[in-house]
């Protein structure tokens, strides 16, 4: 996906997040994040937006603290979130393609990394905000969801801090039924190693539409279909938080 597309999705998803939060109220519970109320969701996401934009604006080449969320609540908190989201979108849209700054996952450029990461961060939390309203949250486009699965499996879970590990070598397959994408996640006492293929056997397979798998792998929905050793699906649910 191109950087501009990520920015468009970030723009849309952030506006939808704010709208849902405003309608739900900042005291509403977030069922997909049981320890959170909407105020926690807004404070977290807005703070991450502010942190991400600072790298691009200020050119920091090392990791910096996330910073403290505001003490705001109610309409003032929603307005603050909208401001931070808008600032991030404008920063990404106006950044030079060759901007140099810190990033924490491999990417063709820091600009593409931050656009991609913030688009997915916001899409998942938009789902959370709409879940707080009750009813059925809005959809996630299949190609974008597929991209998000790839970021999670080959980016986040490849890091040394991943806790998705097994004592003996095992293989987990992840397959979308609507975008023809498949990954093989090789588990061991080391961080997972994921390839974008269906090579070799698998002890367990998780499958479903890209949107469903995307949200399931981020522990927002149940996995649509599990075949094989269900203990590996449980391992993911218990240890994959990032």
C-alpha positions in Angstrom: 0.0 0.0 0.0 1.2 3.5 -0.7 1.9 6.1 2.0 -0.9 8.3 0.8 -3.4 5.6 1.2 -2.4 5.0 4.8 -2.8 8.7 5.5 -6.3 8.7 3.9 -7.3 5.7 6.1 -5.8 7.3 9.2 -7.7 10.5 8.5 -11.0 8.6 8.1 -10.5 6.2 11.0 -9.5 9.0 13.4 -12.6 11.1 12.6 -14.8 8.0 13.1 -13.1 7.2 16.4 -13.8 10.8 17.7 -17.4 10.7 16.5 -18.0 7.3 18.2 -16.3 8.5 21.4 -18.4 11.7 21.4 -21.6 9.7 21.1 -20.7 7.0 23.6 -19.4 9.5 26.2 -16.1 9.4 27.9 -17.4 7.3 30.8 -18.6 4.5 28.6 -17.0 1.1 29.1 -14.9 -0.3 26.2 -15.9 -4.0 25.9 -12.9 -4.9 23.7 -10.5 -3.4 26.3 -12.2 -4.4 29.6 -10.0 -2.2 31.8 -10.7 0.9 29.8 -13.4 3.5 29.5 -13.6 5.7 26.5 -11.6 8.4 28.2 -8.7 6.0 28.5 -9.0 5.1 24.8 -8.9 8.8 23.8 -6.0 9.7 26.1 -4.0 6.7 24.9 -4.6 7.2 21.2 -4.2 10.9 21.2 -0.9 10.6 23.2 0.4 8.1 20.6 -0.6 10.4 17.8 1.3 13.2 19.5 4.4 11.0 20.0 4.4 9.7 16.4 4.1 13.2 14.9 7.0 14.5 17.0 9.4 12.2 15.3 8.5 13.4 11.8 8.3 17.1 12.8 11.5 17.2 15.0 13.6 14.5 13.3 14.4 12.5 16.5 16.6 9.5 15.6 16.3 7.7 19.0 13.3 6.5 20.9 11.7 9.1 23.1 9.2 8.7 26.1 5.6 8.6 25.1 4.7 11.4 27.4 1.8 11.9 29.8 -1.8 11.9 28.7 -3.8 15.0 29.5 -6.1 15.2 32.5 -9.0 16.4 30.3 -12.3 14.7 30.2 -15.7 15.0 28.5 -16.1 17.3 25.4 -12.7 18.9 26.1 -11.0 15.5 25.8 -12.7 14.7 22.6 -11.7 18.1 21.2 -8.1 17.4 22.3 -8.1 14.1 20.5 -9.4 15.7 17.3 -6.6 18.2 17.5 -3.8 15.6 18.0 -5.3 13.4 15.2 -5.5 16.4 12.8 -1.9 17.4 13.6 -0.7 13.9 12.9 -2.5 13.7 9.6 -1.2 17.1 8.5 2.3 16.2 9.6 2.3 12.9 7.6 0.8 14.6 4.6 3.4 17.4 4.6 6.5 15.4 5.4 9.3 15.0 2.9 9.5 11.5 1.5 13.1 11.2 2.6 12.5 12.4 6.1 14.9 10.9 8.6 13.7 9.8 12.1 13.4 6.9 14.4 11.1 3.9 13.6 10.7 0.6 15.4 9.8 -1.8 12.6 11.4 -2.4 9.2 9.9 -0.2 6.5 11.0 1.3 3.1 11.1 4.7 4.9 10.3 6.2 8.3 7.5 8.1 6.6 5.9 4.9 5.4 6.4 3.3 8.7 4.7 6.0 10.7 1.8 6.3 8.2 1.2 2.6 8.2 1.6 2.2 12.0 -0.7 5.0 12.9 -3.3 4.0 10.3 -3.5 0.5 12.0 -3.3 1.9 15.5 -6.3 4.1 14.8 -8.3 1.5 12.9 -8.2 -0.9 15.8 -9.0 1.8 18.3 -11.8 3.1 16.1 -13.3 -0.4 16.4 -12.9 -0.1 20.2 -14.7 3.2 20.3 -17.6 1.9 18.2 -17.8 -1.2 20.3 -18.4 1.1 23.3 -21.5 2.3 21.5 -23.0 -1.2 21.2 -24.2 -2.6 17.9 -21.9 -3.6 15.1 -18.7 -1.5 14.5 -17.9 -0.4 11.0 -16.0 -2.6 8.6 -12.2 -2.8 7.9 -11.3 -3.0 4.2 -9.9 -6.4 3.2 -6.7 -5.2 1.6 -5.9 -2.9 4.6 -6.8 -5.7 7.1 -4.4 -8.1 5.2 -1.7 -5.5 5.4 -2.3 -5.2 9.1 -2.0 -8.9 9.6 1.3 -8.8 7.8 2.5 -5.9 10.0 1.6 -7.8 13.2 3.0 -11.2 12.2 6.2 -10.1 10.4 6.8 -6.9 12.3 5.6 -6.8 15.9 5.9 -10.5 16.6 9.3 -10.8 15.0 10.7 -8.5 17.7 12.8 -9.9 20.6 10.1 -8.9 23.1 7.5 -11.3 21.6 6.1 -13.7 24.1 4.5 -16.0 21.5 7.0 -18.9 22.0 6.9 -22.7 22.4 9.2 -25.1 24.1 9.4 -27.3 21.0 9.2 -26.2 17.3 5.6 -25.7 16.1 4.0 -24.1 13.1 0.9 -21.9 13.0 -0.8 -21.1 9.6 -2.8 -17.9 9.2 -5.0 -17.8 6.0 -7.5 -15.2 4.7 -10.4 -16.6 2.8 -11.2 -13.5 0.9 -7.8 -11.9 -0.1 -5.9 -15.1 -0.8 -3.1 -14.3 1.7 -1.3 -16.9 3.8 1.4 -16.8 6.4 3.4 -19.5 8.2 4.4 -18.6 11.7 7.2 -20.9 13.0 7.3 -21.0 16.8 10.1 -22.0 19.1 11.9 -20.8 22.2 13.0 -17.9 20.1 10.9 -15.0 18.6 8.5 -16.2 15.9 9.7 -16.3 12.4 6.9 -15.6 9.8 7.0 -16.1 6.1 4.3 -15.1 3.6 3.7 -18.6 2.2 2.2 -22.0 3.0 5.4 -23.9 3.0 5.7 -27.0 5.2 3.2 -28.5 7.5 1.3 -26.6 10.2 0.1 -27.8 13.6 -2.8 -25.3 13.6 -4.5 -23.1 11.1 -6.4 -19.9 11.8 -8.6 -18.8 8.9 -11.4 -16.4 8.0 -12.0 -13.2 6.2 -9.1 -10.7 6.4 -11.2 -8.3 8.5 -12.1 -11.0 11.0 -8.6 -12.3 11.3 -7.1 -8.8 11.7 -9.3 -8.0 14.6 -9.0 -11.5 16.1 -5.2 -11.4 16.0 -5.4 -8.1 17.8 -7.6 -9.9 20.3 -10.7 -7.9 19.5 -12.8 -10.8 18.2 -12.8 -14.6 18.4 -10.8 -16.4 15.7 -13.4 -17.3 13.0 -12.0 -20.8 12.3 -9.4 -22.9 14.1 -8.3 -26.3 12.8 -5.6 -28.5 14.3 -4.1 -27.9 17.7 -6.3 -25.3 19.4 -3.7 -24.8 22.1 -1.7 -22.7 19.7 -4.7 -20.5 19.1 -5.0 -20.1 22.9 -1.3 -19.4 23.2 -1.7 -16.5 20.7 -4.7 -15.1 22.6 -2.8 -15.3 25.9 0.7 -14.0 24.9 0.4 -11.9 21.8 -0.4 -8.5 23.4 2.1 -5.8 22.3 
